[in-house]
Amino acid sequence: MKMKLPALLAATLFAATSFSALAATQVDRAQSQDLQAMGTVSVSGVSGSLDDATHQLSKKAEEMGASHYRVIRADTPGDSSLWSGNAEIYR
């Protein structure tokens, strides 16, 4: 039983590391030149800050199987704290 706990712990750490390696990475225009575009994703009604909207775009990019994304628009209308935005996604 003592041998199973370290093996289980190692497997759990490996799985967590593998999932984080799959997260989409934000790139700028120059970095995106060498990547294959897959399309775009968008969000709207995101409460909070620009970082919250960017995080939501990153999650959507990851859900679409993208390895990278580039924010092409992010704004909040008037005095609202609800953000919307678009990102181009890449392989």
Sequence and secondary structure as in RCSB ss.txt:
>XXXX:A:sequence
MKMKLPALLAATLFAATSFSALAATQVDRAQSQDLQAMGTVSVSGVSGSLDDATHQLSKKAEEMGASHYRVIRAD
TPGDSSLWSGNAEIYR
>XXXX:A:secstr
 TTHHHHHHHHHHHHHHHHHHTS EE  HHHHTTS EEEEEEEEEEES HHHHHHHHHHHHHHTT SEEEEEEEE
  TT  EEEEEEEEE 
